[in-house]
Amino acid sequence: MSELPLRSGAATTRFAPSPTGLLHLGHAVAAIVAHDLARQSGGRFHLRIDDIDTARCRREFELAIYEDLQWLGLVWDPAVRRQSDCLAEYEAALNRLRSQGLIYPCFCTRREIQAEVLRSQHAPHGAEGPVYPGTCRKLSADERDARLQNGVAALRLDSAQALVAAGTAPVFHEAGKGPEGEYGEVPVLSELLGDVVLARTGPNGVSGISYHLAVVIDDAAQNVTCVSRGRDLFYATHVQRLLQTVLELPAPHYLHHALAFDAAGKRLAKRHDALSLRKFRENGMAPGEVWEVAQKIID
């Protein structure tokens, strides 16, 4: 594989699949990029199992991840981190954000949010369409307490307050290329995603930790210095870099690489069984052939 851009020194990278289905060609691309970034620099390559979605994650798919990566010839450094073992760390981060006044409970349903966006001619828009209009941010403390007694709430990041708490405007270093050609030092724009949900809370305490919060805690815990992933996650980096700043976590470099698509031009998902690594193997495809295809996508 051709040389990939690196920050100075040995890179620590990670591949973090969710065990909700079989790995496909797109996963192979992500794993190979992260692997080569680490190995070319004499660094470390970690495997993380993002199994926080307990309703959809299955042990059989986790075992298939190990099998498929070994078939590709990838070797990761110990030990594998599993999100389901780290819930106390995520809750501690939530409590820290709460103590800073940076999260608030939201009681809106998806239907209510959609209706509010449709009613408002000035609904905020971000990189991925309309963002949460901040309805519950305006509730008084008494109203919030009363509603919390009655059911489940989403815990949202107050992105405007988080930017104030951050002090200087955060940036992140992009070593790949964003959707609009972004490269180098990229300023964080919180309005791209708005007040994202970080977790949910109810009678049984905190549950449903979001990807945004878990990933920044995980990357810090594994000392990741370069986060490589598909270009579809570029905009998520803005909110994650903001979280890193207010939680005083290290800032890795980022490399957002090209995605794998099917014949119809749609981004690969786990429903594409015909392009799963297991199907490739069953059809007699050699690991080296997968690497060649991955190289063409990356280049």
Secondary structure, 3 states (H helix, E strand, C coil): CCCCCCCCCCCEEEECCCCCCCCEHHHHHHHHHHHHHHHHCCCEEEEEECCCCCCCCCHHHHHHHHHHHHHHCCCCEEEEEEHHHCHHHHHHHHHHHHHCCCEEEECCCHHHHHHHHHHCCCCCEECCEECCCCHHHHCCHHHHHHHHCCCCEEEEECHHHHHHHHCCCCEEEECCCCCCCCCEEEECCHHHCCCCEEEEEECCEEECCCHHHHHHHHHHHCCCCEEEEEHHHCCHHHHHHHHHHHCCCCCCEEEEECCCECCCCCECCCCCHHHEHHHHHHCCCCHHHHHHHHHHHHC
